[in-house]
Amino acid sequence: MADVFWAALALVLIFEGLLPFLSPGGWRRMFGEMLKMRDGQIRFFGLISLISGCLLWWWIT
């Protein structure tokens, strides 16, 4: 079980690092736009991400 956790963490870090590595200017602009969003909008995207992750986890296990 610990191996799966570390593998998942490694994938998260890989995906999180792709955009800043490939396009630092685009990442900076995107982050700047995110800072302009209201809390409710950020929470909505967080909720969608959580639900998507849970559904994907349920589907693959």
C-alpha positions as CSV (number, residue, x, y, z in Angstrom):
1,M,0.0,0.0,0.0
2,A,2.8,2.4,0.8
3,D,4.3,1.8,-2.7
4,V,1.0,2.9,-4.3
5,F,1.0,6.1,-2.2
6,W,4.5,7.0,-3.2
7,A,3.8,6.3,-6.8
8,A,0.7,8.5,-6.7
9,L,2.7,11.3,-5.1
10,A,5.4,11.0,-7.7
11,L,2.8,11.3,-10.5
12,V,1.3,14.4,-8.9
13,L,4.7,16.0,-8.6
14,I,5.5,15.2,-12.3
15,F,2.2,16.6,-13.5
16,E,2.5,19.7,-11.3
17,G,6.0,20.3,-12.6
18,L,5.2,20.0,-16.3
19,L,3.7,23.4,-17.0
20,P,6.2,25.5,-15.1
21,F,9.0,23.6,-16.8
22,L,7.7,23.7,-20.3
23,S,6.2,27.2,-20.3
24,P,7.2,29.3,-17.3
25,G,5.6,32.5,-18.8
26,G,2.3,30.7,-19.4
27,W,2.3,29.3,-15.9
28,R,2.9,32.7,-14.5
29,R,0.0,34.2,-16.5
30,M,-2.3,31.4,-15.5
31,F,-1.3,31.7,-11.8
32,G,-1.9,35.5,-12.0
33,E,-5.4,34.8,-13.4
34,M,-6.1,32.4,-10.6
35,L,-5.2,35.0,-8.1
36,K,-8.0,37.2,-9.5
37,M,-10.7,34.5,-9.0
38,R,-13.1,34.6,-6.1
39,D,-13.0,32.0,-3.3
40,G,-16.2,30.4,-4.5
41,Q,-14.7,29.8,-8.0
42,I,-11.6,28.3,-6.6
43,R,-13.6,26.0,-4.3
44,F,-15.8,24.9,-7.3
45,F,-12.7,23.9,-9.3
46,G,-11.3,22.1,-6.2
47,L,-14.6,20.3,-5.8
48,I,-14.6,19.2,-9.4
49,S,-11.0,18.0,-9.1
50,L,-11.9,16.0,-5.9
51,I,-14.9,14.4,-7.5
52,S,-13.0,13.6,-10.7
53,G,-10.2,12.0,-8.7
54,C,-12.6,10.0,-6.5
55,L,-14.4,8.7,-9.6
56,L,-11.2,7.8,-11.3
57,W,-9.9,6.0,-8.2
58,W,-13.2,4.1,-8.0
59,W,-13.1,3.2,-11.7
60,I,-9.5,1.9,-11.6
61,T,-9.8,-0.1,-8.4
